[in-house]
Amino acid sequence: MKAANVLVLVAFCGLLIYAATGFPNRGDALSVTNRESSPAGTPNAPTHYIRRAKEEAHTDNMVTAILADYRGYDTLGEETVILTAGLICYLLLRRERSGHEKE
């Protein structure tokens, strides 16, 4: 059984390394991610968040405005996933007390 676990781990690591070879070089200005941009003035453009965060969200902190106001549902979903993972870890790692220690 132990050999099977090691084999699965090695196969998974090989798959991750193979997938990482397809990434663009760090800082490549011609990569797809760096070439895409939203038209200026559209609500989804990053400059919209920067220019209007204070007046639309009524907060000085731009990060708080983006996470709480503009992307609130997305942030709520991420927090739900983190809470669920934390609860699962707690339930898996908690220790059972023996009968005489319970009171």
Protein Blocks (a to p, Z undefined) as FASTA:
>chain_A
ZZmmmmmmmmmmmmmmmmmmmpccehiakbmklmpccdehiaklmklmmmmmmmmnopab
lklmmmmmmmmmmmmmmmmmmmmmmmmmmmmmpccddfklpZZ
